[in-house]
């Protein structure tokens, strides 16, 4: 009689173990740590330095004129948080008035459910900066296209970019920043 009882118990334990391992693999996706995805996007048009656009104090006309191409409004360097992260972040206004967050030379770890967020949170070094970005206002610009390379993320038309001061590579699954950059006027 003991063999009959051990059989269903053993089968139940094996099933529970398989389900547990499957759920853990789905949740953590550890294989992504060894998979790099490089994305290389170019920005439409040449970027114009905002300090070089013609205006009344630059002697070209009495009224400021809009630049013909994209203008870099703010920049920042990514710092590491949960994972080693580097690269440059640019906030760019395109000639048509739309805004783009551009990641240039991004290099970070791959992970589950990574997003690019424009936030109003301060960028802090070390563990103190890992969890601050969902405390205030933020706009999710979409899934991270690749953990390496240069890529563009368009801001929704109703977002006022001057309200936000930083960009983070955010892991939505674990509510942690992989890396972030504080934006400073260009």
C-alpha positions as MATLAB code, in Angstrom:
seq = 'XXXXXXXXXXXXXXXXXXXXXXXXXXXXXXXXXXXXXXXXXXXXXXXXXXXXXXXXXXXXXXXXXXXXXXXXXXXXXXXXXXXXXXXXXXXXXXXXXXXXXXXXXXXXXXXXXXXXXXXXXXXXXXXXXXXXXXXXXXXXXXXXXXXXXXXXXXXXXXXXXXXXXXXXXXXXXXXXXXXXXXXXXX';
ca = [
       0.000    0.000    0.000;
       2.873    2.379    0.586;
       3.988    2.083   -3.032;
       0.608    3.246   -4.254;
       0.789    6.360   -2.077;
       4.370    7.173   -3.021;
       3.591    7.015   -6.715;
       1.032    9.860   -6.777;
       3.103   11.888   -4.293;
       6.249   11.487   -6.372;
       4.390   12.396   -9.572;
       2.914   15.464   -7.826;
       6.369   16.588   -6.663;
       7.861   16.136  -10.143;
       5.011   18.109  -11.732;
       5.389   20.891   -9.127;
       9.146   20.986   -9.742;
       8.726   21.205  -13.533;
       6.109   23.966  -13.196;
       8.336   25.840  -10.710;
      11.406   25.640  -12.955;
       9.351   26.691  -15.987;
       7.884   29.695  -14.140;
      11.325   30.690  -12.851;
      12.836   30.533  -16.325;
       9.979   32.610  -17.741;
      10.217   35.200  -14.948;
      14.017   35.644  -14.832;
      14.918   34.790  -18.463;
      18.571   34.119  -17.537;
      19.583   33.318  -21.133;
      19.237   37.031  -21.953;
      22.390   37.713  -19.931;
      24.346   36.008  -22.724;
      22.349   37.388  -25.663;
      23.217   40.809  -27.023;
      20.933   42.655  -29.396;
      22.542   45.535  -31.291;
      20.325   48.183  -32.877;
      21.747   50.894  -35.129;
      19.260   53.619  -36.033;
      20.152   56.979  -37.498;
      18.401   60.190  -36.577;
      16.465   61.792  -39.442;
      18.584   64.744  -40.680;
      21.756   66.211  -39.242;
      21.734   67.371  -35.614;
      22.227   71.125  -35.190;
      23.856   72.492  -32.031;
      21.258   74.745  -30.312;
      23.964   77.280  -29.428;
      24.772   77.814  -33.125;
      21.280   78.543  -34.409;
      20.861   82.053  -35.815;
      19.119   84.589  -33.618;
      19.024   88.254  -32.609;
      22.173   88.051  -30.483;
      24.105   86.296  -33.246;
      23.753   89.102  -35.761;
      21.877   87.355  -38.545;
      18.348   88.703  -38.130;
      16.118   90.607  -35.740;
      13.810   87.618  -35.158;
      14.912   84.146  -34.130;
      14.569   81.624  -36.903;
      13.844   77.953  -36.521;
      16.716   75.652  -37.454;
      16.292   73.617  -40.623;
      17.208   70.312  -38.995;
      17.061   68.509  -35.647;
      18.305   70.368  -32.546;
      19.861   68.681  -29.518;
      18.133   70.256  -26.506;
      19.723   68.248  -23.671;
      22.310   65.521  -23.176;
      23.540   63.221  -20.439;
      25.880   60.298  -19.837;
      24.445   56.998  -18.631;
      25.673   55.713  -15.272;
      25.395   52.132  -14.034;
      22.790   50.976  -11.554;
      21.708   47.304  -11.315;
      23.829   46.412  -14.383;
      26.904   47.995  -15.959;
      25.554   50.602  -18.383;
      27.209   53.260  -20.532;
      26.382   55.543  -23.435;
      24.989   58.992  -24.161;
      21.372   60.161  -24.027;
      20.182   63.076  -26.169;
      16.842   64.850  -26.166;
      16.343   66.076  -29.738;
      13.692   68.289  -31.320;
      13.205   67.337  -34.960;
      12.492   69.868  -37.717;
       8.782   68.964  -37.629;
       8.596   69.807  -33.896;
       8.446   66.251  -32.584;
      10.841   65.172  -29.838;
      13.048   62.097  -29.659;
      15.109   60.547  -26.878;
      18.189   59.173  -28.617;
      20.485   56.603  -27.037;
      23.961   56.751  -28.583;
      26.574   54.052  -28.003;
      24.368   52.229  -25.491;
      26.007   49.253  -23.802;
      24.083   47.460  -21.041;
      22.993   43.959  -20.095;
      20.007   42.407  -21.749;
      17.121   41.542  -19.470;
      13.429   40.841  -19.227;
      10.939   43.646  -19.896;
      13.392   46.541  -20.320;
      11.870   49.964  -21.042;
      13.112   53.471  -21.798;
      11.604   56.007  -19.399;
      11.754   59.799  -19.440;
      11.427   60.835  -15.756;
      11.547   63.736  -13.330;
      13.587   61.761  -10.775;
      17.116   62.752   -9.772;
      19.894   60.422  -10.917;
      21.753   58.977   -7.931;
      24.901   56.894   -7.939;
      24.938   53.337   -6.597;
      22.128   51.368   -4.965;
      20.405   54.601   -3.840;
      19.503   55.239   -7.493;
      18.140   51.809   -8.384;
      14.498   52.293   -7.400;
      13.739   56.063   -7.529;
      12.424   56.432  -11.075;
       8.909   55.133  -10.493;
       8.408   57.423   -7.460;
       7.552   60.547   -9.473;
       6.368   61.425  -12.956;
       7.609   59.320  -15.849;
       6.701   58.499  -19.430;
       7.419   55.055  -20.840;
       8.760   55.517  -24.370;
       8.552   51.799  -25.141;
      10.527   48.608  -24.919;
      14.298   48.855  -25.209;
      14.988   47.882  -28.827;
      18.417   46.445  -28.104;
      20.928   46.442  -25.269;
      23.675   47.819  -27.545;
      23.893   50.478  -30.224;
      22.133   53.732  -31.104;
      18.351   54.022  -31.134;
      15.496   56.538  -31.123;
      12.381   56.779  -28.938;
       9.692   59.276  -29.946;
       7.892   61.257  -27.246;
       4.089   61.317  -27.401;
       2.807   64.657  -28.744;
       1.129   65.556  -25.425;
       4.378   65.231  -23.417;
       6.179   68.458  -22.500;
       9.865   67.414  -22.470;
      10.976   70.308  -20.237;
       9.080   68.687  -17.309;
      11.518   65.761  -17.250;
      15.137   65.730  -16.116;
      16.407   62.194  -16.629;
      16.212   59.011  -18.679;
      16.444   55.480  -17.297;
      16.725   51.998  -18.756;
      14.054   50.477  -16.516;
      13.384   46.800  -15.845;
       9.617   46.762  -15.434;
       9.612   43.144  -14.285;
      11.793   43.822  -11.224;
      11.185   47.588  -10.764;
      14.860   48.489  -10.988;
      17.013   50.796  -13.100;
      19.753   49.185  -15.168;
      21.273   52.640  -15.747;
      20.244   56.298  -16.008;
      21.362   59.704  -17.270;
      20.611   63.158  -15.932;
      19.737   65.541  -18.766;
      21.545   68.891  -18.938;
      20.813   71.654  -21.433;
      22.941   71.379  -24.557;
];
